Amino acid sequence: MSAKNQVQLLNEQLGKGGISVVFTTAAQTENFYAVHFVTQSIISAITITNCTGESALQTTIPAGTVIFANITAITMTEGVAIGYHN
């Protein structure tokens, strides 16, 4: 993994590092570095690279929450979220 410079990191934070995806309850199998939950959401399944215990995130997530992780799959039963691509 190569080190990113400050401009690349800032672009990612602003959603300019790649295509962002707005999604609801359809399963997502794309690579996201962050997911922002616009409304209260319920995660029914989530897969995070090099992580254990992600099943604890299969719960109700308050609106405004952002999960920063290498998320490779996520499914919600309720809510709206924005995924930011790696």
C-alpha positions as CSV (number, residue, x, y, z in Angstrom):
1,M,0.0,0.0,0.0
2,S,1.5,3.3,-1.0
3,A,1.4,6.4,1.2
4,K,-1.1,9.1,0.2
5,N,-0.2,12.7,0.1
6,Q,-2.3,15.4,1.9
7,V,-4.1,16.5,-1.3
8,Q,-5.2,12.9,-2.0
9,L,-6.5,12.5,1.5
10,L,-8.3,15.8,1.4
11,N,-9.9,14.9,-1.9
12,E,-11.1,11.6,-0.4
13,Q,-12.6,13.4,2.6
14,L,-14.5,15.8,0.3
15,G,-15.8,12.9,-1.8
16,K,-13.6,13.7,-4.8
17,G,-11.3,10.7,-4.5
18,G,-13.7,8.5,-6.4
19,I,-17.4,8.0,-7.2
20,S,-19.7,8.1,-4.3
21,V,-22.7,5.9,-4.1
22,V,-26.0,6.7,-2.5
23,F,-27.8,3.6,-1.5
24,T,-30.7,2.2,0.5
25,T,-31.6,-1.5,1.1
26,A,-29.9,-3.0,-2.0
27,A,-26.8,-5.0,-1.1
28,Q,-23.6,-3.2,-1.9
29,T,-20.4,-5.2,-2.8
30,E,-18.1,-2.3,-3.6
31,N,-15.0,-1.2,-1.8
32,F,-15.7,1.8,0.5
33,Y,-13.3,3.6,2.8
34,A,-16.2,5.4,4.5
35,V,-20.0,5.1,4.7
36,H,-22.1,8.1,5.9
37,F,-25.6,7.2,7.2
38,V,-27.8,10.1,6.2
39,T,-30.8,8.8,8.0
40,Q,-31.2,6.4,10.9
41,S,-30.3,3.1,9.3
42,I,-30.3,-0.6,10.2
43,I,-27.3,-2.7,9.0
44,S,-28.2,-6.3,8.5
45,A,-24.8,-7.4,7.1
46,I,-21.4,-5.8,6.8
47,T,-17.9,-7.1,5.8
48,I,-14.8,-5.2,6.7
49,T,-11.3,-6.2,5.5
50,N,-8.9,-7.3,8.3
51,C,-11.5,-6.8,11.0
52,T,-13.1,-9.1,13.6
53,G,-16.3,-8.3,15.4
54,E,-17.9,-6.4,12.7
55,S,-21.1,-8.3,13.5
56,A,-21.5,-5.8,16.4
57,L,-22.3,-3.2,13.7
58,Q,-25.4,-5.2,12.6
59,T,-27.6,-2.8,14.5
60,T,-29.4,0.5,14.3
61,I,-27.1,3.3,13.3
62,P,-28.0,6.9,14.2
63,A,-28.3,9.5,11.4
64,G,-25.1,11.4,10.9
65,T,-22.8,8.5,11.8
66,V,-19.8,7.8,9.6
67,I,-18.0,4.4,9.7
68,F,-14.4,4.7,8.4
69,A,-13.1,1.3,7.5
70,N,-12.3,-0.8,4.4
71,I,-15.9,-1.9,3.9
72,T,-16.2,-4.5,1.1
73,A,-19.9,-5.3,1.5
74,I,-22.9,-3.8,3.3
75,T,-26.6,-4.5,3.4
76,M,-29.2,-2.4,5.2
77,T,-32.8,-3.2,5.9
78,E,-33.7,0.5,6.4
79,G,-32.1,3.9,5.8
80,V,-30.1,5.9,3.4
81,A,-26.3,6.0,3.2
82,I,-23.5,7.4,1.0
83,G,-20.5,5.1,0.3
84,Y,-17.2,6.7,-0.6
85,H,-15.0,4.5,-2.9
86,N,-11.4,3.6,-2.1
